[in-house]
């Protein structure tokens, strides 16, 4: 009896995915992000550990609201690409969890985010509902709620800003950045101050006091 033929090795699938950007000046597409897989040869669909590499890439793309392209020129939502390999639900959970984590970073110590609680309930619904269209709507609503909350916070901060002097010189105000309070100026929604190292610093994440 002849020995069985060796299995053919092919490039790892995760090397086929990237985010493309159109460069107007060059009238051409450019790779903005990829899995960084060199096309490792394997007898399976993915090289060892590279299915996780692709999942992570698709989750990051979903959080950035980016579409993903394959090596055949097909561009689609990260969820659709994940569905090709049966891990769409894992990518959906990763994106939803990332949104909650990003929102929780805005909270002061000891506070609970009503939005995060509502988002968690939505995540639970997403992961148990097999209807893809409904899941898309739920996740879109979650992102919209986060953006609306952030816009409302910026609007409230804008209302609290002092009226400028007649000569338009910026007025010195006090604001908290993290746990610390600094004196500085506010312009176009950005607080400029001198940090503890004596360095001039600007941030959009501050609370007037």
MILOKE-242735 format. One record per residue (C-alpha): residue number from 1; residue in three letters; y, x, z. Coordinates in steps of 0.5 Angstrom, whole numbers. Layout:
@seq = NUM; type = ALA; Y = Y; X = X; Z = Z
...
This chain:
@seq = 1; type = UNK; Y = 0; X = 0; Z = 0
@seq = 2; type = UNK; Y = 7; X = 2; Z = -2
@seq = 3; type = UNK; Y = 12; X = 3; Z = 4
@seq = 4; type = UNK; Y = 17; X = -2; Z = 4
@seq = 5; type = UNK; Y = 24; X = -1; Z = 1
@seq = 6; type = UNK; Y = 30; X = 2; Z = 5
@seq = 7; type = UNK; Y = 35; X = -3; Z = 6
@seq = 8; type = UNK; Y = 41; X = -2; Z = 2
@seq = 9; type = UNK; Y = 47; X = 0; Z = 6
@seq = 10; type = UNK; Y = 54; X = -3; Z = 4
@seq = 11; type = UNK; Y = 61; X = -3; Z = 7
@seq = 12; type = UNK; Y = 63; X = -6; Z = 14
@seq = 13; type = UNK; Y = 66; X = -13; Z = 13
@seq = 14; type = UNK; Y = 71; X = -12; Z = 17
@seq = 15; type = UNK; Y = 74; X = -7; Z = 13
@seq = 16; type = UNK; Y = 76; X = -13; Z = 8
@seq = 17; type = UNK; Y = 81; X = -16; Z = 12
@seq = 18; type = UNK; Y = 89; X = -14; Z = 12
@seq = 19; type = UNK; Y = 96; X = -17; Z = 13
@seq = 20; type = UNK; Y = 100; X = -16; Z = 6
@seq = 21; type = UNK; Y = 107; X = -16; Z = 6
@seq = 22; type = UNK; Y = 111; X = -17; Z = -1
@seq = 23; type = UNK; Y = 116; X = -11; Z = -2
@seq = 24; type = UNK; Y = 122; X = -14; Z = -6
@seq = 25; type = UNK; Y = 125; X = -7; Z = -8
@seq = 26; type = UNK; Y = 118; X = -5; Z = -10
@seq = 27; type = UNK; Y = 116; X = -11; Z = -13
@seq = 28; type = UNK; Y = 109; X = -10; Z = -10
@seq = 29; type = UNK; Y = 105; X = -12; Z = -4
@seq = 30; type = UNK; Y = 104; X = -7; Z = 2
@seq = 31; type = UNK; Y = 99; X = -7; Z = 7
@seq = 32; type = UNK; Y = 103; X = -9; Z = 14
@seq = 33; type = UNK; Y = 96; X = -9; Z = 18
@seq = 34; type = UNK; Y = 89; X = -8; Z = 18
@seq = 35; type = UNK; Y = 83; X = -7; Z = 22
@seq = 36; type = UNK; Y = 83; X = 0; Z = 21
@seq = 37; type = UNK; Y = 76; X = 0; Z = 19
@seq = 38; type = UNK; Y = 74; X = 5; Z = 14
@seq = 39; type = UNK; Y = 69; X = 1; Z = 11
@seq = 40; type = UNK; Y = 63; X = 4; Z = 15
@seq = 41; type = UNK; Y = 56; X = 3; Z = 12
@seq = 42; type = UNK; Y = 51; X = -1; Z = 15
@seq = 43; type = UNK; Y = 45; X = -5; Z = 13
@seq = 44; type = UNK; Y = 48; X = -11; Z = 17
@seq = 45; type = UNK; Y = 54; X = -15; Z = 16
@seq = 46; type = UNK; Y = 58; X = -11; Z = 21
@seq = 47; type = UNK; Y = 58; X = -4; Z = 23
@seq = 48; type = UNK; Y = 56; X = -4; Z = 31
@seq = 49; type = UNK; Y = 62; X = -7; Z = 35
@seq = 50; type = UNK; Y = 66; X = -9; Z = 29
@seq = 51; type = UNK; Y = 65; X = -16; Z = 29
@seq = 52; type = UNK; Y = 69; X = -16; Z = 36
@seq = 53; type = UNK; Y = 74; X = -11; Z = 32
@seq = 54; type = UNK; Y = 75; X = -17; Z = 27
@seq = 55; type = UNK; Y = 76; X = -22; Z = 32
@seq = 56; type = UNK; Y = 81; X = -18; Z = 35
@seq = 57; type = UNK; Y = 85; X = -17; Z = 29
@seq = 58; type = UNK; Y = 84; X = -25; Z = 27
@seq = 59; type = UNK; Y = 87; X = -27; Z = 34
@seq = 60; type = UNK; Y = 93; X = -22; Z = 34
@seq = 61; type = UNK; Y = 94; X = -25; Z = 27
@seq = 62; type = UNK; Y = 94; X = -32; Z = 30
@seq = 63; type = UNK; Y = 99; X = -30; Z = 35
@seq = 64; type = UNK; Y = 104; X = -27; Z = 30
@seq = 65; type = UNK; Y = 103; X = -34; Z = 26
@seq = 66; type = UNK; Y = 101; X = -29; Z = 20
@seq = 67; type = UNK; Y = 96; X = -31; Z = 14
@seq = 68; type = UNK; Y = 90; X = -26; Z = 13
@seq = 69; type = UNK; Y = 88; X = -23; Z = 6
@seq = 70; type = UNK; Y = 81; X = -21; Z = 4
@seq = 71; type = UNK; Y = 79; X = -16; Z = -1
@seq = 72; type = UNK; Y = 78; X = -21; Z = -7
@seq = 73; type = UNK; Y = 86; X = -23; Z = -6
@seq = 74; type = UNK; Y = 84; X = -30; Z = -2
@seq = 75; type = UNK; Y = 90; X = -31; Z = 3
@seq = 76; type = UNK; Y = 88; X = -36; Z = 9
@seq = 77; type = UNK; Y = 89; X = -38; Z = 16
@seq = 78; type = UNK; Y = 86; X = -33; Z = 21
@seq = 79; type = UNK; Y = 82; X = -39; Z = 23
@seq = 80; type = UNK; Y = 79; X = -40; Z = 16
@seq = 81; type = UNK; Y = 77; X = -33; Z = 16
@seq = 82; type = UNK; Y = 73; X = -33; Z = 22
@seq = 83; type = UNK; Y = 70; X = -39; Z = 20
@seq = 84; type = UNK; Y = 66; X = -35; Z = 15
@seq = 85; type = UNK; Y = 62; X = -31; Z = 20
@seq = 86; type = UNK; Y = 61; X = -37; Z = 25
@seq = 87; type = UNK; Y = 66; X = -35; Z = 31
@seq = 88; type = UNK; Y = 72; X = -39; Z = 29
@seq = 89; type = UNK; Y = 72; X = -42; Z = 36
@seq = 90; type = UNK; Y = 72; X = -35; Z = 39
@seq = 91; type = UNK; Y = 78; X = -34; Z = 35
@seq = 92; type = UNK; Y = 82; X = -40; Z = 37
@seq = 93; type = UNK; Y = 80; X = -39; Z = 44
@seq = 94; type = UNK; Y = 83; X = -32; Z = 44
@seq = 95; type = UNK; Y = 90; X = -35; Z = 41
@seq = 96; type = UNK; Y = 91; X = -40; Z = 45
@seq = 97; type = UNK; Y = 89; X = -36; Z = 51
@seq = 98; type = UNK; Y = 94; X = -31; Z = 49
@seq = 99; type = UNK; Y = 100; X = -36; Z = 48
@seq = 100; type = UNK; Y = 99; X = -38; Z = 55
@seq = 101; type = UNK; Y = 99; X = -31; Z = 58
@seq = 102; type = UNK; Y = 105; X = -30; Z = 54
@seq = 103; type = UNK; Y = 109; X = -36; Z = 57
@seq = 104; type = UNK; Y = 106; X = -34; Z = 64
@seq = 105; type = UNK; Y = 110; X = -27; Z = 63
@seq = 106; type = UNK; Y = 117; X = -31; Z = 63
@seq = 107; type = UNK; Y = 116; X = -34; Z = 70
@seq = 108; type = UNK; Y = 119; X = -32; Z = 77
@seq = 109; type = UNK; Y = 114; X = -30; Z = 82
@seq = 110; type = UNK; Y = 111; X = -35; Z = 86
@seq = 111; type = UNK; Y = 112; X = -41; Z = 80
@seq = 112; type = UNK; Y = 107; X = -45; Z = 77
@seq = 113; type = UNK; Y = 108; X = -46; Z = 69
@seq = 114; type = UNK; Y = 108; X = -54; Z = 68
@seq = 115; type = UNK; Y = 107; X = -52; Z = 60
@seq = 116; type = UNK; Y = 101; X = -47; Z = 62
@seq = 117; type = UNK; Y = 98; X = -52; Z = 66
@seq = 118; type = UNK; Y = 99; X = -57; Z = 60
@seq = 119; type = UNK; Y = 97; X = -51; Z = 55
@seq = 120; type = UNK; Y = 90; X = -50; Z = 59
@seq = 121; type = UNK; Y = 88; X = -57; Z = 58
@seq = 122; type = UNK; Y = 89; X = -57; Z = 51
@seq = 123; type = UNK; Y = 85; X = -51; Z = 50
@seq = 124; type = UNK; Y = 80; X = -54; Z = 54
@seq = 125; type = UNK; Y = 80; X = -60; Z = 49
@seq = 126; type = UNK; Y = 80; X = -55; Z = 43
@seq = 127; type = UNK; Y = 74; X = -51; Z = 45
@seq = 128; type = UNK; Y = 70; X = -58; Z = 46
@seq = 129; type = UNK; Y = 73; X = -62; Z = 40
@seq = 130; type = UNK; Y = 69; X = -60; Z = 33
@seq = 131; type = UNK; Y = 75; X = -64; Z = 29
@seq = 132; type = UNK; Y = 78; X = -58; Z = 26
@seq = 133; type = UNK; Y = 84; X = -62; Z = 23
@seq = 134; type = UNK; Y = 85; X = -64; Z = 30
@seq = 135; type = UNK; Y = 85; X = -57; Z = 33
@seq = 136; type = UNK; Y = 90; X = -55; Z = 28
@seq = 137; type = UNK; Y = 95; X = -60; Z = 31
@seq = 138; type = UNK; Y = 94; X = -59; Z = 38
@seq = 139; type = UNK; Y = 95; X = -51; Z = 37
@seq = 140; type = UNK; Y = 101; X = -53; Z = 33
@seq = 141; type = UNK; Y = 104; X = -57; Z = 39
@seq = 142; type = UNK; Y = 102; X = -52; Z = 44
@seq = 143; type = UNK; Y = 106; X = -47; Z = 40
@seq = 144; type = UNK; Y = 112; X = -52; Z = 39
@seq = 145; type = UNK; Y = 112; X = -54; Z = 46
@seq = 146; type = UNK; Y = 113; X = -46; Z = 48
@seq = 147; type = UNK; Y = 118; X = -45; Z = 43
@seq = 148; type = UNK; Y = 122; X = -51; Z = 45
@seq = 149; type = UNK; Y = 122; X = -49; Z = 52
@seq = 150; type = UNK; Y = 124; X = -42; Z = 51
@seq = 151; type = UNK; Y = 130; X = -45; Z = 46
@seq = 152; type = UNK; Y = 132; X = -50; Z = 52
@seq = 153; type = UNK; Y = 132; X = -44; Z = 57
@seq = 154; type = UNK; Y = 137; X = -40; Z = 52
@seq = 155; type = UNK; Y = 141; X = -46; Z = 52
@seq = 156; type = UNK; Y = 142; X = -47; Z = 59
@seq = 157; type = UNK; Y = 144; X = -39; Z = 60
@seq = 158; type = UNK; Y = 149; X = -40; Z = 54
@seq = 159; type = UNK; Y = 152; X = -46; Z = 58
@seq = 160; type = UNK; Y = 153; X = -42; Z = 65
@seq = 161; type = UNK; Y = 156; X = -36; Z = 61
@seq = 162; type = UNK; Y = 164; X = -35; Z = 63
@seq = 163; type = UNK; Y = 169; X = -37; Z = 59
@seq = 164; type = UNK; Y = 172; X = -30; Z = 55
@seq = 165; type = UNK; Y = 179; X = -28; Z = 57
@seq = 166; type = UNK; Y = 185; X = -29; Z = 52
@seq = 167; type = UNK; Y = 184; X = -22; Z = 50
@seq = 168; type = UNK; Y = 176; X = -23; Z = 48
@seq = 169; type = UNK; Y = 174; X = -17; Z = 53
@seq = 170; type = UNK; Y = 167; X = -18; Z = 55
@seq = 171; type = UNK; Y = 167; X = -20; Z = 63
@seq = 172; type = UNK; Y = 163; X = -17; Z = 68
@seq = 173; type = UNK; Y = 157; X = -21; Z = 71
@seq = 174; type = UNK; Y = 151; X = -21; Z = 75
@seq = 175; type = UNK; Y = 144; X = -22; Z = 73
@seq = 176; type = UNK; Y = 137; X = -21; Z = 75
@seq = 177; type = UNK; Y = 132; X = -17; Z = 70
@seq = 178; type = UNK; Y = 125; X = -17; Z = 73
@seq = 179; type = UNK; Y = 126; X = -16; Z = 81
@seq = 180; type = UNK; Y = 133; X = -13; Z = 80
@seq = 181; type = UNK; Y = 140; X = -15; Z = 80
@seq = 182; type = UNK; Y = 145; X = -11; Z = 76
@seq = 183; type = UNK; Y = 152; X = -12; Z = 73
@seq = 184; type = UNK; Y = 154; X = -12; Z = 66
@seq = 185; type = UNK; Y = 156; X = -16; Z = 60
@seq = 186; type = UNK; Y = 153; X = -22; Z = 56
@seq = 187; type = UNK; Y = 154; X = -22; Z = 48
@seq = 188; type = UNK; Y = 150; X = -26; Z = 43
@seq = 189; type = UNK; Y = 145; X = -28; Z = 49
@seq = 190; type = UNK; Y = 144; X = -21; Z = 50
@seq = 191; type = UNK; Y = 145; X = -18; Z = 57
@seq = 192; type = UNK; Y = 148; X = -10; Z = 57
@seq = 193; type = UNK; Y = 147; X = -6; Z = 64
@seq = 194; type = UNK; Y = 146; X = 1; Z = 66
@seq = 195; type = UNK; Y = 139; X = 1; Z = 69
@seq = 196; type = UNK; Y = 137; X = 5; Z = 76
@seq = 197; type = UNK; Y = 137; X = 12; Z = 71
@seq = 198; type = UNK; Y = 144; X = 11; Z = 69
@seq = 199; type = UNK; Y = 142; X = 9; Z = 62
@seq = 200; type = UNK; Y = 145; X = 4; Z = 58
@seq = 201; type = UNK; Y = 140; X = -2; Z = 57
@seq = 202; type = UNK; Y = 140; X = -9; Z = 53
@seq = 203; type = UNK; Y = 135; X = -15; Z = 54
@seq = 204; type = UNK; Y = 135; X = -22; Z = 52
@seq = 205; type = UNK; Y = 130; X = -23; Z = 58
@seq = 206; type = UNK; Y = 135; X = -24; Z = 64
@seq = 207; type = UNK; Y = 138; X = -30; Z = 69
@seq = 208; type = UNK; Y = 145; X = -30; Z = 71
@seq = 209; type = UNK; Y = 146; X = -30; Z = 79
